[in-house]
Structures are given as C-alpha cells and as structure tokens.
Amino acid sequence: MTAESLESTITAWLATQQDAMLRVLEAMVNTDGGSYDKAGVDAVGEIVKRFMADQGIPTEVVPRENYGDCIKARVEGGDALSSGNMKRSIVLMGHRDTVFPKGEPTRRPFRIEDGIAYGPGVADMKAGLVMNMFVLAAFRKFGGAPGPLLGLFTGDEEIGSPEGREVIEGTAREARVVFNSEPGRPNGGVVTGRKGGVFSVFDIEGKASHSGGNFEAGISAIGELAQKIVAIHALTDLQRGITLNVGLVSGGQSVNTVAPWAQGQIDFRYREPADRDEIMGKIHDIIARSYVPGTKATLTIRGEFLPLTQSPSAAKLFEMYVDSAKESGLSVSAEFSGGCADSGFTAAVGAPTICAVGPVGGKAHSPEEYLEVGSMVPRAQAMARAILRLDRAGL
C-alpha cells in the first residue's frame, strides 16, 4: 500500500468512527475521576484498557501509590531495519483525571445538545484520550506507522503530576515526538508555548491570646499572613509574564482570639525557565522574614509544571501539523497559554512537543465545559496524517 493510499484508508476509517468515539467518551465522562480519587481515575483507566484489549493492543500499567496509575499502550511500527530516531516512540499523551468533586458525573452526566457535548472533563481531556485511542486503533488495524506508537494515559495532571511526572519524563526521553491531546482552543488553534507554574503553601505560626483581656500577649499569624500576601503579590511583573496569586487563605481560632495560625496558598506562573529560580528565591525570602515579630513560617511546594518552549524541531512539528490539518478542512494557528500542562515536562527533556491537538472545546474546569462533537474526527485525522508524515518532515 502506498503512503497516499494508507493515509486515505486510515482517515476514511476514522471518518466512520464518530458514534463509536462518542460511546467511549460517554462512558469516560460518566465515570468519576477527580485527581484525588485514585479508584475513580483507575476506573477510567479500565475503560482505556478494555478498549485496547478489544483492538489487540497490549497495555502496561505503571502503578502509582496515591494517584491514578499510568497506562502505556503500544502499537508497533516502522521498518525493522531502521535505527536511530526511527526506533524512538511517537507518543500520544493525555491525562484521565479531572478537577471535579466526587459525584459530579451523577449531577451532570454526559449529554449532547445541538452538536455540543457537555459533562465533567468532556473536553479536558477525556475527548483527547478517546481521540488518541482511536488513532492507535487505526494504526493497529491498518499498520503503516513510521515507528512505534506509544499511548500514555496518566492520572494526576490537574494537580501537577506529582507521581506521573517521572513516568512522563522517562517516556519523553525516549520519544521521537510528543502529541499532547489537551483540548484544541475554541478557535481551533493548538498550543506551542505554555507558562510554567509552581503551586505552594505557606504556614504561619503565631501565639494565641484573648483579644480583649490579654491582647498584648498574642502574636497574630493572620497579621503576618496579610503582610506576606502584599509582598508576594508585589512580585508580579506582567511585562515578563510573571504572576503571583495567593488564591486561598485560612487561619485563626475565633473572632476574639489573636490568631495562632494562618495559611496561604500561592499560584506562581512564569514564561522563561530562568525566572523560576529568581522568583522562588524571593518568595523564600518573604516567607523567612517576620513582619510581625515572633511569627514563624514554612513554605512547601505542592506541585509544579515546567514551561512549554518551542525548539526548532517542535516548530517543524507544528508546521507539519498545520499542513496535515488543512486536509481535514481545519485552519490551525499557534497559541501561547498561561495554563500549564504535562507538555512542559516533555519539552524540557528535549522531546519535540505540540500541545492542545485534541478535539476543540472550552470553558474547562467549569459546569459550562463543552466539546464540539464535529471536531473529533477531523482532529483525529489531522493527528494520523501528521504521524504518517514525520519521515517526510525530517522528524
């Protein structure tokens, strides 16, 4: 079969799979899978494994202790005599976890109205997982992949991949290219750059006292919290793409008690890798300083993403993807996102990476999250064409 006829065969088969894609998507969306619900995220993983078994695609489970297991699905491809880059895996990546609380699928089950699908995680990013699954199935069915295909399905991206990161980075070090199927942008664009992010919490210790009868004996942790928030927010530099947000605060014992404890949680975003250490150093200085004498504070990093930066090879991958998408009637632009994703980890270890190649959707992390049903097949076809054209693009 010629390259052109193989491409036509695979894309024609994908064109017949929309209803099947939607059935799998409905099952996924209606399965609980918040990041802290390991059993739920693994239940979504069972849907992945059953689908792969039905297609004759072997899977490997990489167990994780606290969060969803990582699942690898492999479809062989390439010339047995090829070597070097042609032996490296073409990675199709996505995460199974969502941001929603337990029971959300029961409250808002999957539904389709006027060509738009709704439900928790429908776009971010269960539709992308389904797309990856069907692209893998197409190459398993018809062959012709220019190298081994590896589907990576992780379980804790929404909280910074604390247990998934090592698997992602290990996979990416052996990758030829990485397609991360986060939702396509509402205008159909894909993401070639993302901010990095550090998510941390600081705890402050003060001293309790009666705020009326013994005020002077107290040391207010909340007073210290307020001073630290002002100093942390002052690190924001919009021209450099640096933002600091203390988005959650708590503390105190009662209204008539000088606060013995307080806590703040920090969201820090940045563009350039060098900015990370500079700003984190300044945050540590703020935490170490006692604005209210007698207070003590500690800082703990709870999660972190690296920025997605575009290498020359990644730029070539984007250009080739744009050409591949045109043949499915898609007009694709490059976008920069302030949001973080696992694609930053793959890019940081040197794998040419393109992100947000999944079906088009929007309003993620909200009750209004939606998916454009009609984008599922064209985006799957674009990915399949891009995979088939890697050799031609010199990737």
C-alpha positions in Angstrom: 0.0 0.0 0.0 1.4 3.4 -1.0 1.8 6.2 1.6 -1.0 8.1 -0.1 -3.4 5.1 -0.1 -2.6 4.3 3.5 -3.3 7.8 4.6 -6.6 7.7 2.7 -7.6 4.3 4.2 -6.8 5.4 7.8 -8.6 8.8 7.5 -11.6 7.2 5.8 -11.9 4.6 8.6 -11.7 7.4 11.2 -14.5 9.2 9.4 -16.8 6.3 10.3 -15.9 6.2 14.0 -17.7 9.3 15.4 -20.5 7.3 17.0 -18.1 4.8 18.5 -15.9 7.6 19.8 -18.9 9.2 21.5 -19.9 5.9 23.2 -16.5 5.6 24.7 -16.5 9.3 25.7 -19.8 9.0 27.4 -18.6 6.0 29.5 -15.5 8.0 30.5 -17.3 11.3 31.3 -19.9 9.4 33.4 -17.1 7.8 35.5 -15.9 9.7 38.5 -12.2 10.7 38.2 -11.1 13.6 40.3 -7.4 13.8 40.8 -7.6 12.8 44.5 -10.0 9.9 43.7 -7.4 7.2 42.8 -10.1 4.5 42.5 -12.1 6.7 40.1 -9.2 7.6 37.9 -8.2 4.0 37.7 -11.8 3.1 36.8 -11.4 5.4 33.8 -8.2 3.6 33.1 -10.1 0.3 32.9 -12.1 1.8 30.1 -8.9 2.5 28.3 -7.5 -1.0 28.9 -10.7 -2.7 27.7 -10.8 -0.7 24.5 -7.1 -1.5 23.8 -7.7 -5.2 24.5 -10.6 -5.3 22.1 -8.3 -3.8 19.5 -5.5 -6.2 20.1 -3.2 -3.5 21.6 -1.1 -4.5 24.6 -1.1 -2.3 27.7 1.3 -1.9 30.6 0.3 -0.4 33.9 2.8 1.6 35.9 1.4 1.6 39.4 1.2 4.8 41.4 0.7 4.8 45.1 -1.6 7.8 45.8 -3.0 8.9 42.4 -4.1 7.2 39.2 -1.9 4.6 37.7 -0.1 5.4 34.4 -1.1 3.2 31.4 1.1 2.7 28.3 -0.4 1.2 25.1 2.0 0.3 22.3 1.4 -0.2 18.6 4.4 -1.5 16.7 5.5 0.3 13.5 8.4 1.3 11.4 10.9 -0.7 9.3 12.5 -3.5 11.3 15.8 -2.4 9.7 15.5 1.2 10.7 17.6 2.6 13.5 18.2 5.8 15.5 15.3 8.2 15.6 13.1 5.9 13.6 13.1 3.5 16.6 12.0 6.1 19.1 8.4 6.2 20.2 5.8 8.5 18.7 4.0 9.5 21.9 0.3 10.3 22.1 -0.3 11.6 25.6 -3.2 12.6 27.9 -4.5 12.6 31.5 -7.5 10.8 32.9 -8.1 12.9 36.0 -10.4 15.9 36.3 -10.8 18.8 38.8 -14.4 17.9 39.8 -15.6 16.5 43.2 -17.0 13.1 43.8 -20.4 12.6 42.3 -20.2 15.3 39.7 -21.0 12.8 36.8 -24.2 11.9 38.6 -25.2 15.5 38.9 -24.1 16.5 35.4 -24.0 13.3 33.2 -22.8 13.4 29.6 -25.2 14.9 27.1 -25.2 16.3 23.6 -27.3 19.2 22.5 -27.1 20.7 19.0 -23.7 19.2 18.3 -22.2 20.2 21.6 -21.3 17.7 24.3 -21.3 18.6 28.0 -20.1 16.9 31.2 -17.3 16.9 33.7 -14.0 16.5 31.8 -15.6 16.2 28.4 -13.0 18.4 26.8 -10.3 18.5 29.5 -9.4 16.0 28.5 -11.4 12.8 28.0 -12.2 13.6 24.4 -8.5 13.9 23.7 -7.9 10.5 25.3 -10.7 9.0 23.1 -9.1 10.5 20.0 -5.7 9.1 20.9 -7.3 5.7 21.5 -8.9 5.6 18.1 -5.8 6.8 16.3 -3.8 4.0 17.9 -6.6 1.6 16.9 -6.4 2.8 13.3 -2.7 2.1 13.0 -3.2 -1.3 14.8 -5.8 -2.1 12.2 -4.1 -0.9 9.0 -0.4 -0.7 10.0 2.0 1.8 8.4 3.1 3.8 11.4 6.6 5.2 10.7 7.8 4.0 14.1 6.4 2.5 17.3 3.4 4.4 18.7 3.0 4.8 22.5 -0.2 6.0 24.1 0.5 7.4 27.6 -2.5 7.8 29.8 -1.7 9.4 33.2 -3.7 10.1 36.3 -2.7 13.3 38.2 -2.1 16.1 35.7 -4.6 18.5 37.3 -2.5 18.7 40.5 0.9 19.0 38.8 1.6 15.3 38.1 3.3 14.6 41.5 3.5 10.9 40.7 3.1 10.9 36.9 6.0 13.3 36.2 8.7 10.7 36.4 6.8 8.4 34.0 6.2 11.3 31.6 9.8 12.4 31.6 11.1 8.9 31.2 8.8 8.3 28.3 9.7 11.6 26.7 13.5 11.0 26.9 12.9 8.1 24.5 10.4 9.9 22.3 10.7 10.9 18.7 7.9 13.5 19.1 5.0 14.1 21.5 1.4 14.9 20.7 -0.4 16.1 23.9 -4.1 15.9 23.3 -5.3 18.6 25.6 -8.4 20.3 24.2 -8.0 22.3 21.0 -8.6 26.1 21.6 -12.0 27.4 20.9 -10.8 29.0 17.6 -9.3 25.6 16.6 -5.7 26.6 17.5 -3.1 24.4 19.1 -0.6 25.4 21.8 3.1 25.8 21.1 4.0 27.6 24.3 2.8 27.5 27.9 3.8 29.1 31.2 5.4 27.1 33.9 3.8 27.1 37.3 4.7 26.5 41.0 1.9 25.8 43.4 2.9 26.1 47.1 1.5 26.6 50.5 2.9 28.6 53.4 2.0 28.0 57.1 2.4 30.7 59.8 2.7 30.1 63.5 1.7 32.8 65.9 0.6 32.8 69.5 -3.0 32.8 70.8 -4.3 35.2 73.4 -7.6 36.7 74.4 -8.1 39.7 72.0 -9.8 41.7 74.7 -8.4 40.7 78.0 -4.8 39.8 77.1 -4.3 41.3 73.6 -0.6 42.2 74.1 0.4 38.6 74.8 -0.7 37.4 71.4 1.2 37.2 68.1 -1.1 37.4 65.1 -0.4 34.8 62.4 -3.2 36.5 60.3 -1.4 39.8 60.6 1.7 38.2 59.3 -0.3 36.5 56.5 -1.6 39.9 55.3 1.9 41.3 55.2 3.3 38.4 53.3 0.4 38.4 50.8 1.2 42.1 49.9 4.9 41.3 49.4 4.2 38.2 47.3 1.7 39.9 45.1 4.3 42.7 44.5 6.5 40.2 42.7 4.1 40.2 39.8 5.6 41.5 36.6 3.1 41.4 33.7 5.6 42.5 31.1 7.8 39.5 31.9 4.8 37.2 32.1 5.3 36.6 35.8 2.2 36.4 38.0 1.7 35.7 41.7 -1.7 34.9 43.2 -2.4 34.0 46.8 -5.7 32.3 45.9 -6.6 30.6 49.2 -6.2 31.7 52.8 -7.3 30.4 56.1 -6.4 30.9 59.8 -7.4 31.9 63.2 -9.2 30.2 66.1 -12.1 32.6 66.9 -13.0 36.2 66.4 -12.0 37.1 69.9 -8.6 35.3 69.8 -5.4 36.7 68.4 -4.8 34.2 65.6 -2.3 31.5 66.5 -2.0 30.1 62.9 -2.7 31.1 59.3 -2.1 29.6 55.9 -1.9 30.9 52.3 -1.6 29.1 49.0 0.4 30.6 46.1 0.0 30.2 42.4 3.1 31.4 40.6 3.3 31.4 36.8 6.2 32.3 34.6 7.4 32.2 30.9 11.1 31.9 31.0 12.8 29.0 32.8 15.4 31.3 34.4 12.6 33.3 36.1 11.5 30.3 38.1 14.5 30.3 40.5 14.7 34.1 40.7 11.1 34.4 41.9 11.1 31.3 44.1 14.2 32.8 45.8 12.3 36.0 46.5 9.3 34.0 47.8 11.6 32.1 50.2 13.0 35.4 51.5 9.4 36.7 52.2 8.5 33.5 54.0 11.7 33.6 56.1 11.1 37.3 57.1 8.9 38.0 60.2 6.9 41.2 59.5 5.1 40.6 62.8 7.8 39.8 65.4 7.6 36.4 66.9 5.9 34.7 64.0 7.5 31.7 62.2 6.6 30.4 58.7 7.4 27.5 56.4 6.9 27.0 52.7 6.0 23.8 51.0 5.8 23.2 47.2 2.8 21.0 46.4 3.0 20.8 42.6 5.0 22.2 39.7 4.8 22.4 36.0 7.6 23.4 33.6 7.1 25.8 30.8 6.4 24.5 27.3 9.0 26.1 25.0 9.3 25.6 21.2 12.6 24.2 19.9 13.4 24.2 16.2 12.2 20.6 15.9 9.0 21.5 17.7 8.5 24.4 15.3 8.9 22.0 12.4 6.4 19.6 14.0 3.9 22.4 14.3 4.3 23.4 10.7 3.8 19.9 9.6 0.7 19.5 11.8 -0.8 22.7 10.2 -0.4 21.2 6.7 -1.9 17.9 7.9 -4.9 19.6 9.4 -5.6 21.6 6.3 -6.6 18.3 4.5 -9.4 17.8 7.1 -10.6 21.3 6.5 -9.0 22.8 9.6 -7.3 26.1 9.9 -4.8 25.9 12.8 -3.0 28.7 14.4 -0.3 28.7 17.2 -1.2 30.0 20.6 0.5 30.7 23.8 -1.3 29.7 27.0 -0.9 30.9 30.6 -2.2 27.5 31.6 0.2 24.7 32.5 0.2 21.1 31.2 2.3 17.9 31.1 3.7 19.0 27.7 6.1 21.3 29.6 7.8 18.2 31.1 8.2 16.5 27.7 9.6 19.6 26.1 12.1 20.2 29.0 13.8 16.9 28.4 14.2 17.6 24.7 11.2 15.9 23.0 9.7 17.9 20.2 6.2 18.6 21.5 2.9 20.1 20.3 0.0 20.6 22.7 -3.7 21.0 22.5 -4.1 18.9 19.4 -7.3 17.2 20.9 -10.8 17.9 19.8 -12.0 21.5 20.2 -13.6 22.6 23.4 -13.7 25.3 26.0 -14.7 26.5 29.5 -12.7 23.8 31.2 -13.0 23.3 34.9 -16.5 24.8 35.0 -20.1 23.5 34.8 -20.2 25.0 31.3 -17.3 22.9 29.9 -18.1 21.9 26.3 -16.9 19.9 23.4 -17.5 20.5 19.7 -18.6 17.0 18.6 -17.9 17.7 15.0 -14.2 18.3 15.7 -13.4 14.8 17.0 -13.0 13.1 13.6 -11.1 15.9 11.8 -8.7 16.3 14.7 -8.1 12.5 14.8 -7.4 12.6 11.0 -5.0 15.5 11.4 -3.0 13.6 14.0 -3.0 10.4 11.9 -1.7 12.4 8.8 0.9 14.1 11.0 2.2 10.8 12.2 2.4 9.4 8.7 4.3 12.5 7.5 7.0 12.5 10.2 9.7 11.0 7.9 8.8 13.4 5.1 9.2 16.3 7.6 12.6 15.0 8.8 11.4 14.4 12.3 
